[in-house]
């Protein structure tokens, strides 16, 4: 993209983030349907100003659920929210991110401390309580971002929360492609790249499209089997190569998952 178009995209993004901060102040007084519609519209506008197309077929059914997805980029959160507003799991460090941290908190983000293993049972209980209350919670069980052509092993802890709460588990596959339909890793948020680097890379790209594929619900009560089912279904939908452990370039500092 030419420099003037990139500047317009970045300016529009900053403007929308400021509008989002105001919007989140009004969310608590809005009826649930109006709140969801306002959030979905705002996230779709954010994709639009960044020049990112959104493609999807099936929608996520109404009602409380755990939504699990592969993790490629910070754009994953934006795309999922544009499809169906939900409360995302996020590491506690996100609270300190300039502008984005307060916005995420006001949007109902569920924060967890991923660096303390002893905090895991409490995190599972917190997520289960939110699910029982009817929340739609989004999570990235891989534990870090991957490039999209390969994927990480899905961690089972978050599935235990859904089993304990007795709610449905909905896998959603995220695929980034060009306008011509070719898979692309351009949106991947990896390695030494900063958030600013990644935003600039997305803003410079012409014809980036994120496609969301809503897959059949998971059935079962064994968290490890459920994690494997989700990973297999998403890998089949994305065409990614299944991985096992995160490589050094898949830096967990960019992770928004439990």
Backbone as CSV, one residue per row, in Angstrom:
resi,resn,N_x,N_y,N_z,CA_x,CA_y,CA_z,C_x,C_y,C_z
1,UNK,0.841,-1.184,0.000,0.000,0.000,0.000,0.882,1.243,0.000
2,UNK,0.380,2.312,-0.664,1.091,3.574,-0.651,1.018,4.224,0.717
3,UNK,1.970,5.124,0.990,2.053,5.764,2.298,0.770,6.505,2.684
4,UNK,0.144,7.293,1.770,-1.090,7.994,2.169,-2.185,7.042,2.642
5,UNK,-2.336,5.897,1.960,-3.367,4.936,2.366,-3.036,4.325,3.727
6,UNK,-1.757,4.042,3.944,-1.354,3.485,5.237,-1.633,4.476,6.361
7,UNK,-1.313,5.758,6.131,-1.560,6.793,7.141,-3.050,6.898,7.446
8,UNK,-3.879,6.821,6.404,-5.333,6.875,6.609,-5.807,5.695,7.448
9,UNK,-5.259,4.523,7.163,-5.663,3.339,7.921,-5.260,3.459,9.388
10,UNK,-4.038,3.916,9.625,-3.574,4.051,10.996,-4.349,5.136,11.740
11,UNK,-4.622,6.237,11.047,-5.402,7.304,11.667,-6.808,6.840,12.008
12,UNK,-7.412,6.108,11.090,-8.741,5.575,11.350,-8.741,4.597,12.512
13,UNK,-7.675,3.805,12.634,-7.572,2.841,13.726,-7.493,3.552,15.074
14,UNK,-6.647,4.577,15.156,-6.526,5.335,16.404,-7.858,5.993,16.756
15,UNK,-8.517,6.563,15.759,-9.811,7.192,15.999,-10.839,6.198,16.521
16,UNK,-10.871,5.011,15.934,-11.822,3.993,16.382,-11.509,3.497,17.785
17,UNK,-10.219,3.392,18.124,-9.851,2.987,19.476,-10.348,4.004,20.506
18,UNK,-10.248,5.274,20.176,-10.759,6.311,21.072,-12.279,6.226,21.200
19,UNK,-12.955,5.994,20.077,-14.408,5.806,20.103,-14.759,4.585,20.937
20,UNK,-13.934,3.521,20.816,-14.175,2.314,21.578,-14.093,2.549,23.077
21,UNK,-13.162,3.387,23.498,-13.054,3.698,24.922,-14.330,4.358,25.441
22,UNK,-14.904,5.246,24.628,-16.161,5.899,25.003,-17.301,4.882,24.980
23,UNK,-17.298,4.025,23.948,-18.355,3.023,23.817,-18.402,2.093,25.016
24,UNK,-17.238,1.652,25.483,-17.230,0.713,26.592,-17.775,1.325,27.883
25,UNK,-17.710,2.648,28.004,-18.303,3.314,29.164,-19.824,3.211,29.135
26,UNK,-20.391,3.158,27.915,-21.842,3.098,27.766,-22.380,1.670,27.789
27,UNK,-21.510,0.680,27.612,-21.962,-0.707,27.501,-22.779,-1.198,28.697
28,UNK,-22.374,-0.873,29.937,-23.126,-1.416,31.082,-24.589,-1.006,31.122
29,UNK,-24.967,0.118,30.512,-26.359,0.581,30.586,-27.173,0.151,29.380
30,UNK,-26.546,-0.501,28.410,-27.264,-0.944,27.219,-27.889,-2.318,27.437
31,UNK,-29.071,-2.565,26.833,-29.631,-3.921,26.862,-28.665,-4.889,26.182
32,UNK,-28.748,-6.163,26.555,-27.790,-7.164,26.057,-27.738,-7.195,24.534
33,UNK,-28.895,-7.182,23.876,-28.921,-7.258,22.414,-28.265,-6.036,21.786
34,UNK,-28.542,-4.866,22.344,-27.943,-3.631,21.817,-26.447,-3.608,22.074
35,UNK,-26.025,-4.111,23.221,-24.602,-4.154,23.559,-23.848,-5.056,22.579
36,UNK,-24.395,-6.232,22.311,-23.735,-7.148,21.380,-23.676,-6.556,19.978
37,UNK,-24.764,-5.924,19.564,-24.792,-5.322,18.226,-23.776,-4.193,18.119
38,UNK,-23.662,-3.374,19.167,-22.705,-2.263,19.149,-21.272,-2.781,19.088
39,UNK,-20.965,-3.810,19.874,-19.613,-4.370,19.872,-19.282,-5.013,18.534
40,UNK,-20.222,-5.788,18.002,-19.978,-6.456,16.718,-19.729,-5.419,15.621
41,UNK,-20.520,-4.351,15.632,-20.349,-3.297,14.632,-19.003,-2.605,14.771
42,UNK,-18.597,-2.332,16.021,-17.318,-1.641,16.243,-16.145,-2.487,15.759
43,UNK,-16.150,-3.770,16.065,-15.044,-4.627,15.639,-15.032,-4.801,14.116
44,UNK,-16.184,-4.852,13.501,-16.220,-4.937,12.039,-15.694,-3.650,11.411
45,UNK,-15.986,-2.515,12.037,-15.452,-1.245,11.546,-13.934,-1.205,11.684
46,UNK,-13.412,-1.785,12.775,-11.970,-1.809,12.976,-11.287,-2.615,11.874
47,UNK,-11.861,-3.771,11.536,-11.317,-4.544,10.414,-11.383,-3.731,9.121
48,UNK,-12.480,-3.030,8.937,-12.676,-2.251,7.707,-11.627,-1.158,7.564
49,UNK,-11.372,-0.396,8.631,-10.411,0.704,8.515,-8.993,0.189,8.325
50,UNK,-8.739,-1.042,8.780,-7.427,-1.643,8.557,-7.314,-2.285,7.184
51,UNK,-8.412,-2.306,6.446,-8.395,-2.898,5.113,-8.459,-4.412,5.122
52,UNK,-8.971,-4.993,6.216,-9.047,-6.448,6.349,-10.475,-6.903,6.067
53,UNK,-10.644,-7.811,5.119,-11.953,-8.347,4.819,-12.338,-9.434,5.810
54,UNK,-13.630,-9.621,6.025,-14.150,-10.630,6.945,-15.064,-11.570,6.177
55,UNK,-14.794,-12.870,6.270,-15.610,-13.865,5.579,-16.028,-14.950,6.563
56,UNK,-17.285,-15.319,6.550,-17.768,-16.411,7.396,-19.062,-16.958,6.805
57,UNK,-19.375,-18.186,7.174,-20.605,-18.816,6.722,-21.564,-18.961,7.882
58,UNK,-21.405,-20.054,8.638,-22.234,-20.273,9.818,-21.892,-19.268,10.911
59,UNK,-22.887,-18.931,11.725,-22.668,-18.090,12.890,-22.596,-18.953,14.149
60,UNK,-22.069,-18.390,15.216,-22.053,-19.075,16.496,-23.463,-19.009,17.088
61,UNK,-24.054,-20.149,17.444,-25.414,-20.138,18.005,-25.475,-19.328,19.291
62,UNK,-26.648,-18.789,19.641,-26.786,-18.011,20.876,-26.655,-18.891,22.109
63,UNK,-26.390,-18.257,23.234,-26.275,-18.983,24.497,-24.845,-19.093,24.960
64,UNK,-24.672,-19.440,26.228,-23.341,-19.568,26.804,-22.536,-20.665,26.144
65,UNK,-21.238,-20.436,25.991,-20.385,-21.423,25.330,-18.924,-21.057,25.517
66,UNK,-18.078,-22.076,25.384,-16.640,-21.863,25.280,-16.276,-21.947,23.803
67,UNK,-15.722,-20.875,23.275,-15.302,-20.831,21.875,-13.786,-20.970,21.851
68,UNK,-13.290,-21.975,21.147,-11.843,-22.200,21.058,-11.394,-22.073,19.613
69,UNK,-10.214,-21.489,19.433,-9.733,-21.224,18.083,-8.222,-21.343,18.011
70,UNK,-7.712,-21.522,16.798,-6.267,-21.415,16.568,-5.850,-19.959,16.726
71,UNK,-4.561,-19.741,16.978,-4.073,-18.403,17.330,-2.937,-17.996,16.401
72,UNK,-3.173,-16.975,15.600,-2.199,-16.503,14.620,-1.763,-15.073,14.915
73,UNK,-2.701,-14.232,15.333,-2.444,-12.797,15.383,-3.357,-12.125,16.400
74,UNK,-3.027,-10.882,16.751,-3.952,-10.071,17.536,-5.244,-9.836,16.769
75,UNK,-5.204,-9.974,15.447,-6.417,-9.836,14.641,-7.428,-10.943,14.923
76,UNK,-6.972,-12.058,15.495,-7.886,-13.156,15.831,-8.997,-12.659,16.754
77,UNK,-8.605,-11.892,17.772,-9.578,-11.375,18.730,-10.579,-10.464,18.041
78,UNK,-10.081,-9.592,17.179,-10.955,-8.662,16.458,-11.943,-9.424,15.582
79,UNK,-11.454,-10.437,14.859,-12.312,-11.205,13.962,-13.372,-11.991,14.727
80,UNK,-12.979,-12.632,15.827,-13.952,-13.383,16.618,-15.029,-12.471,17.186
81,UNK,-14.628,-11.298,17.671,-15.607,-10.360,18.216,-16.514,-9.803,17.125
82,UNK,-15.985,-9.676,15.915,-16.811,-9.209,14.800,-17.835,-10.255,14.393
83,UNK,-17.511,-11.520,14.636,-18.453,-12.605,14.341,-19.507,-12.721,15.435
84,UNK,-19.050,-12.712,16.694,-19.963,-12.886,17.825,-19.295,-12.311,19.080
85,UNK,-19.808,-11.236,19.651,-19.179,-10.661,20.839,-19.021,-11.694,21.953
86,UNK,-17.850,-11.719,22.560,-17.565,-12.688,23.608,-16.530,-12.116,24.562
87,UNK,-16.412,-12.727,25.726,-15.389,-12.342,26.684,-14.153,-13.179,26.401
88,UNK,-13.033,-12.541,26.170,-11.804,-13.248,25.829,-10.965,-13.516,27.079
89,UNK,-10.271,-14.643,27.078,-9.270,-14.896,28.101,-8.002,-14.143,27.717
90,UNK,-7.368,-13.513,28.673,-6.146,-12.762,28.388,-5.185,-12.855,29.556
91,UNK,-3.908,-12.794,29.266,-2.893,-12.758,30.318,-2.997,-11.428,31.064
92,UNK,-2.600,-11.419,32.307,-2.758,-10.235,33.145,-1.978,-9.044,32.602
93,UNK,-0.901,-9.306,31.844,-0.079,-8.207,31.322,-0.843,-7.308,30.362
94,UNK,-1.909,-7.847,29.758,-2.677,-7.051,28.788,-3.262,-5.813,29.453
95,UNK,-3.516,-5.893,30.758,-4.075,-4.742,31.475,-3.217,-3.496,31.327
96,UNK,-1.893,-3.688,31.191,-0.975,-2.549,31.158,-0.722,-2.032,29.742
97,UNK,-1.294,-2.658,28.721,-1.085,-2.174,27.360,-1.720,-0.802,27.186
98,UNK,-1.000,0.155,26.609,-1.572,1.492,26.401,-2.833,1.423,25.550
99,UNK,-3.884,2.070,25.998,-5.157,2.207,25.303,-5.884,0.874,25.148
100,UNK,-5.185,-0.153,24.651,-5.824,-1.446,24.443,-6.166,-2.126,25.769
101,UNK,-5.327,-1.950,26.784,-5.568,-2.575,28.077,-6.878,-2.132,28.711
102,UNK,-7.074,-0.828,28.884,-8.352,-0.363,29.445,-9.550,-0.757,28.590
103,UNK,-9.374,-0.720,27.268,-10.462,-1.089,26.365,-10.836,-2.559,26.552
104,UNK,-9.819,-3.418,26.657,-10.076,-4.847,26.850,-10.781,-5.100,28.176
105,UNK,-10.341,-4.410,29.211,-10.958,-4.595,30.520,-12.414,-4.192,30.535
106,UNK,-12.725,-3.072,29.919,-14.113,-2.606,29.888,-15.000,-3.491,29.023
107,UNK,-14.380,-4.200,28.086,-15.147,-5.096,27.215,-15.418,-6.441,27.881
108,UNK,-14.971,-6.611,29.135,-15.283,-7.832,29.871,-14.236,-8.914,29.783
109,UNK,-13.000,-8.574,29.454,-11.928,-9.557,29.362,-11.732,-10.278,30.701
110,UNK,-11.524,-11.588,30.631,-11.241,-12.393,31.819,-9.730,-12.566,31.902
111,UNK,-9.111,-11.967,32.912,-7.651,-12.008,33.031,-7.205,-13.202,33.863
112,UNK,-6.116,-13.827,33.422,-5.544,-14.962,34.145,-4.029,-14.797,34.202
113,UNK,-3.441,-15.382,35.238,-1.991,-15.347,35.409,-1.420,-16.657,34.903
114,UNK,-0.863,-16.647,33.702,-0.362,-17.862,33.071,1.031,-18.254,33.574
115,UNK,1.698,-17.370,34.285,3.056,-17.652,34.724,3.105,-18.411,36.047
116,UNK,1.977,-18.533,36.737,1.941,-19.232,38.017,1.083,-20.490,37.889
117,UNK,1.727,-21.644,37.899,1.006,-22.906,37.780,0.005,-23.077,38.910
118,UNK,0.348,-22.563,40.089,-0.541,-22.705,41.244,-1.856,-21.951,41.054
119,UNK,-1.874,-20.990,40.118,-3.085,-20.205,39.881,-4.041,-20.890,38.915
120,UNK,-3.595,-22.006,38.282,-4.407,-22.652,37.254,-5.751,-23.163,37.769
121,UNK,-5.810,-23.889,38.912,-7.127,-24.347,39.389,-8.103,-23.201,39.631
122,UNK,-7.611,-22.111,40.197,-8.468,-20.953,40.427,-8.950,-20.342,39.128
123,UNK,-8.069,-20.313,38.118,-8.458,-19.773,36.809,-9.547,-20.630,36.177
124,UNK,-9.402,-21.956,36.295,-10.422,-22.869,35.744,-11.758,-22.632,36.436
125,UNK,-11.750,-22.459,37.762,-12.993,-22.199,38.496,-13.620,-20.883,38.067
126,UNK,-12.792,-19.857,37.875,-13.307,-18.550,37.453,-13.972,-18.649,36.087
127,UNK,-13.313,-19.327,35.155,-13.873,-19.481,33.809,-15.174,-20.283,33.869
128,UNK,-15.179,-21.362,34.673,-16.387,-22.183,34.793,-17.548,-21.375,35.366
129,UNK,-17.269,-20.543,36.351,-18.326,-19.703,36.937,-18.904,-18.743,35.900
130,UNK,-18.035,-18.145,35.092,-18.501,-17.228,34.058,-19.351,-17.966,33.026
131,UNK,-18.939,-19.179,32.668,-19.698,-19.972,31.697,-21.061,-20.369,32.254
132,UNK,-21.103,-20.749,33.518,-22.384,-21.105,34.143,-23.337,-19.923,34.139
133,UNK,-22.786,-18.736,34.245,-23.618,-17.528,34.262,-24.120,-17.146,32.873
134,UNK,-23.745,-17.926,31.850,-24.245,-17.673,30.506,-23.314,-16.913,29.601
135,UNK,-22.057,-16.705,30.021,-21.106,-15.955,29.193,-20.633,-16.786,28.006
136,UNK,-20.307,-16.100,26.927,-19.581,-16.709,25.815,-18.122,-16.308,25.998
137,UNK,-17.253,-17.287,26.189,-15.845,-17.012,26.462,-14.996,-17.571,25.335
138,UNK,-14.093,-16.753,24.819,-13.204,-17.161,23.745,-11.813,-17.449,24.283
139,UNK,-11.183,-18.519,23.777,-9.849,-18.906,24.249,-9.031,-19.462,23.101
140,UNK,-7.710,-19.348,23.247,-6.759,-19.892,22.279,-5.933,-20.963,22.987
141,UNK,-6.355,-22.227,22.910,-5.706,-23.282,23.711,-4.283,-23.630,23.288
142,UNK,-3.787,-23.120,22.157,-2.414,-23.419,21.753,-1.392,-22.851,22.739
143,UNK,-1.772,-21.777,23.418,-0.867,-21.194,24.393,0.072,-20.150,23.833
144,UNK,0.077,-19.946,22.526,0.884,-18.904,21.902,0.454,-18.775,20.447
145,UNK,0.976,-17.760,19.759,0.657,-17.588,18.341,1.524,-18.490,17.468
146,UNK,0.937,-18.935,16.363,1.627,-19.707,15.341,1.402,-19.027,14.002
147,UNK,2.163,-19.424,13.002,2.145,-18.685,11.734,0.903,-18.944,10.890
148,UNK,0.154,-19.983,11.177,-1.012,-20.312,10.375,-0.789,-21.512,9.473
149,UNK,0.446,-21.713,9.044,0.779,-22.903,8.253,1.134,-24.084,9.165
150,UNK,1.387,-23.787,10.430,1.620,-24.810,11.446,0.819,-24.416,12.678
151,UNK,0.495,-25.390,13.509,-0.286,-25.106,14.702,0.337,-25.794,15.903
152,UNK,-0.002,-25.300,17.087,0.530,-25.879,18.313,-0.428,-26.862,18.950
153,UNK,0.074,-27.595,19.925,-0.768,-28.535,20.658,-1.768,-27.769,21.526
154,UNK,-3.021,-28.178,21.500,-4.050,-27.528,22.299,-3.937,-27.998,23.747
155,UNK,-3.869,-27.044,24.665,-3.788,-27.359,26.084,-5.190,-27.653,26.628
156,UNK,-5.328,-28.620,27.536,-6.666,-29.077,27.929,-7.346,-28.304,29.053
157,UNK,-6.620,-27.442,29.778,-7.177,-26.845,30.997,-8.496,-26.116,30.755
158,UNK,-8.565,-25.315,29.708,-9.761,-24.515,29.481,-10.970,-25.394,29.159
159,UNK,-10.719,-26.567,28.595,-11.821,-27.479,28.298,-12.429,-28.036,29.588
160,UNK,-11.598,-28.192,30.624,-12.109,-28.649,31.915,-13.127,-27.662,32.469
161,UNK,-12.893,-26.371,32.269,-13.833,-25.360,32.743,-15.194,-25.529,32.075
162,UNK,-15.192,-25.813,30.779,-16.455,-26.009,30.057,-17.154,-27.280,30.514
163,UNK,-16.374,-28.352,30.766,-16.950,-29.604,31.264,-17.580,-29.371,32.637
164,UNK,-16.862,-28.677,33.520,-17.378,-28.407,34.866,-18.653,-27.573,34.815
165,UNK,-18.714,-26.643,33.873,-19.875,-25.758,33.766,-21.027,-26.391,32.997
166,UNK,-20.750,-27.479,32.282,-21.792,-28.154,31.517,-22.290,-27.349,30.326
167,UNK,-21.386,-26.610,29.682,-21.785,-25.806,28.527,-21.191,-26.388,27.250
168,UNK,-21.694,-25.940,26.127,-21.205,-26.442,24.842,-19.838,-25.845,24.529
169,UNK,-19.094,-26.588,23.723,-17.757,-26.169,23.304,-17.753,-26.023,21.787
170,UNK,-17.417,-24.829,21.322,-17.548,-24.492,19.900,-16.184,-24.164,19.293
171,UNK,-15.610,-25.054,18.476,-14.357,-24.703,17.795,-14.614,-23.810,16.586
172,UNK,-13.728,-22.844,16.394,-13.800,-21.946,15.237,-12.405,-21.867,14.620
173,UNK,-12.309,-22.148,13.332,-11.021,-22.094,12.630,-10.837,-20.719,12.000
174,UNK,-9.643,-20.159,12.177,-9.296,-18.861,11.591,-8.291,-19.084,10.465
175,UNK,-8.605,-18.546,9.297,-7.721,-18.691,8.133,-7.474,-17.309,7.537
176,UNK,-6.207,-16.929,7.390,-5.861,-15.672,6.745,-5.458,-15.957,5.300
177,UNK,-6.009,-15.199,4.384,-5.717,-15.406,2.969,-5.697,-14.065,2.245
178,UNK,-5.195,-14.112,1.023,-5.195,-12.926,0.181,-6.548,-12.791,-0.506
179,UNK,-6.734,-11.674,-1.172,-7.983,-11.442,-1.899,-8.188,-12.499,-2.985
180,UNK,-7.102,-13.050,-3.492,-7.173,-14.083,-4.528,-7.453,-15.460,-3.947
181,UNK,-7.524,-15.566,-2.624,-7.829,-16.838,-1.993,-6.629,-17.647,-1.566
182,UNK,-5.415,-17.115,-1.722,-4.207,-17.844,-1.347,-3.918,-17.670,0.151
183,UNK,-3.542,-18.750,0.855,-3.169,-18.618,2.279,-1.986,-17.670,2.440
184,UNK,-1.967,-16.919,3.523,-0.869,-15.992,3.778,-0.517,-15.982,5.261
185,UNK,0.757,-15.773,5.557,1.224,-15.644,6.934,1.483,-14.177,7.295
186,UNK,1.055,-13.269,6.441,1.363,-11.847,6.628,0.831,-11.291,7.942
187,UNK,-0.270,-11.838,8.448,-0.874,-11.308,9.672,-0.292,-11.920,10.930
188,UNK,0.563,-12.932,10.789,1.085,-13.642,11.960,1.888,-12.704,12.866
189,UNK,1.694,-12.854,14.169,2.326,-12.000,15.175,3.328,-12.854,15.936
190,UNK,4.579,-12.894,15.458,5.558,-13.862,15.927,6.910,-13.229,16.248
191,UNK,7.765,-14.025,16.879,9.167,-13.685,17.048,9.408,-12.382,17.761
192,UNK,10.294,-11.568,17.175,10.690,-10.309,17.804,9.790,-9.138,17.420
193,UNK,8.779,-9.409,16.622,7.887,-8.324,16.194,7.149,-7.738,17.390
194,UNK,7.023,-6.420,17.419,6.216,-5.751,18.440,4.795,-5.602,17.917
195,UNK,3.899,-5.193,18.793,2.522,-4.951,18.370,2.477,-3.863,17.301
196,UNK,3.300,-2.833,17.471,3.342,-1.755,16.466,3.821,-2.292,15.125
197,UNK,4.851,-3.142,15.144,5.350,-3.751,13.908,4.237,-4.516,13.199
198,UNK,3.480,-5.288,13.964,2.430,-6.110,13.378,1.294,-5.266,12.828
199,UNK,0.904,-4.229,13.551,-0.155,-3.339,13.059,0.272,-2.672,11.749
200,UNK,1.528,-2.231,11.686,2.039,-1.601,10.464,2.040,-2.589,9.303
201,UNK,2.434,-3.836,9.573,2.457,-4.846,8.520,1.067,-5.087,7.963
202,UNK,0.071,-5.138,8.839,-1.311,-5.343,8.398,-1.800,-4.129,7.618
203,UNK,-1.486,-2.926,8.122,-1.944,-1.703,7.460,-1.342,-1.540,6.065
204,UNK,-0.154,-2.103,5.847,0.508,-1.974,4.544,0.000,-2.998,3.522
205,UNK,-0.721,-4.010,3.989,-1.078,-5.107,3.101,-2.371,-4.821,2.349
206,UNK,-2.382,-5.155,1.076,-3.575,-4.993,0.249,-4.318,-6.334,0.145
207,UNK,-5.628,-6.304,0.379,-6.460,-7.470,0.137,-6.367,-8.584,1.160
208,UNK,-6.004,-8.281,2.406,-5.963,-9.313,3.441,-7.387,-9.676,3.854
209,UNK,-7.667,-10.969,3.960,-8.989,-11.455,4.350,-8.819,-12.454,5.488
210,UNK,-9.661,-12.342,6.516,-9.695,-13.347,7.570,-11.023,-14.088,7.453
211,UNK,-10.919,-15.405,7.353,-12.105,-16.249,7.225,-12.303,-17.060,8.500
212,UNK,-13.529,-17.075,8.989,-13.855,-17.833,10.187,-14.778,-18.987,9.816
213,UNK,-14.377,-20.186,10.212,-15.156,-21.388,9.926,-15.675,-21.941,11.244
214,UNK,-16.993,-21.840,11.448,-17.609,-22.366,12.667,-17.809,-23.867,12.486
215,UNK,-17.143,-24.657,13.322,-17.125,-26.108,13.200,-18.162,-26.748,14.133
216,UNK,-18.476,-28.026,13.935,-19.447,-28.702,14.818,-19.010,-28.663,16.280
217,UNK,-19.994,-28.618,17.171,-19.710,-28.587,18.601,-18.975,-29.851,19.034
218,UNK,-18.174,-29.711,20.086,-17.464,-30.856,20.648,-18.351,-31.593,21.637
219,UNK,-18.169,-32.906,21.704,-18.942,-33.732,22.624,-17.978,-34.586,23.436
220,UNK,-18.168,-34.589,24.754,-17.316,-35.409,25.600,-17.133,-34.799,26.970
221,UNK,-16.466,-35.534,27.855,-16.215,-35.048,29.212,-14.747,-35.156,29.608
222,UNK,-13.920,-35.736,28.744,-12.493,-35.841,29.018,-11.777,-34.655,28.390
223,UNK,-11.157,-33.819,29.213,-10.584,-32.576,28.709,-9.495,-32.808,27.669
224,UNK,-8.698,-33.856,27.850,-7.620,-34.122,26.894,-8.180,-34.578,25.545
225,UNK,-9.183,-35.423,25.591,-9.819,-35.854,24.346,-10.489,-34.682,23.644
226,UNK,-11.111,-33.809,24.419,-11.756,-32.629,23.836,-10.722,-31.715,23.180
227,UNK,-9.578,-31.532,23.848,-8.518,-30.710,23.270,-8.032,-31.304,21.955
228,UNK,-7.879,-32.630,21.927,-7.438,-33.295,20.700,-8.489,-33.188,19.597
229,UNK,-9.774,-33.322,19.962,-10.848,-33.171,18.985,-10.832,-31.768,18.365
230,UNK,-10.683,-30.766,19.240,-10.683,-29.382,18.758,-9.501,-29.127,17.842
231,UNK,-8.320,-29.600,18.248,-7.132,-29.392,17.435,-7.273,-30.080,16.080
232,UNK,-7.744,-31.314,16.077,-7.888,-32.061,14.823,-8.871,-31.373,13.881
233,UNK,-10.004,-30.915,14.418,-11.017,-30.265,13.590,-10.496,-28.963,12.989
234,UNK,-9.769,-28.180,13.797,-9.273,-26.895,13.327,-8.126,-27.077,12.334
235,UNK,-7.232,-28.035,12.610,-6.136,-28.317,11.677,-6.700,-28.755,10.325
236,UNK,-7.749,-29.599,10.339,-8.359,-30.046,9.086,-8.968,-28.877,8.325
237,UNK,-9.557,-27.913,9.052,-10.210,-26.777,8.397,-9.206,-25.760,7.872
238,UNK,-8.071,-25.614,8.554,-7.086,-24.607,8.143,-6.034,-25.161,7.192
239,UNK,-5.846,-26.486,7.216,-4.794,-27.083,6.401,-3.422,-26.923,7.008
240,UNK,-3.356,-26.509,8.283,-2.063,-26.310,8.944,-1.445,-27.653,9.314
241,UNK,-0.129,-27.647,9.480,0.580,-28.830,9.944,0.533,-28.856,11.462
242,UNK,0.090,-29.960,12.068,0.020,-30.001,13.532,1.397,-29.978,14.154
243,UNK,1.591,-29.135,15.177,2.851,-29.066,15.902,2.670,-29.618,17.294
244,UNK,3.706,-29.516,18.105,3.644,-30.063,19.458,4.031,-29.013,20.487
245,UNK,5.271,-28.575,20.461,5.713,-27.563,21.410,5.982,-26.260,20.674
246,UNK,5.834,-25.150,21.379,6.087,-23.853,20.762,7.567,-23.677,20.486
247,UNK,7.903,-23.279,19.281,9.279,-22.983,18.931,9.676,-21.637,19.504
248,UNK,10.973,-21.332,19.575,11.402,-20.056,20.160,10.781,-18.853,19.486
249,UNK,10.522,-18.952,18.158,9.964,-17.783,17.482,8.504,-17.566,17.815
250,UNK,7.853,-18.570,18.444,6.464,-18.436,18.834,6.419,-17.907,20.261
251,UNK,6.637,-16.653,20.407,6.889,-16.067,21.715,5.603,-15.914,22.516
252,UNK,5.575,-16.463,23.717,4.364,-16.456,24.516,3.972,-15.062,24.982
253,UNK,4.859,-14.094,24.870,4.515,-12.726,25.282,3.387,-12.165,24.431
254,UNK,3.158,-12.726,23.252,2.070,-12.255,22.404,0.784,-13.044,22.623
255,UNK,0.815,-13.980,23.551,-0.299,-14.891,23.706,-1.461,-14.244,24.441
256,UNK,-2.677,-14.607,24.028,-3.873,-14.169,24.724,-4.646,-15.387,25.212
257,UNK,-3.971,-16.489,25.466,-4.665,-17.728,25.780,-4.340,-18.225,27.180
258,UNK,-5.185,-19.132,27.662,-4.899,-19.794,28.928,-4.170,-21.084,28.663
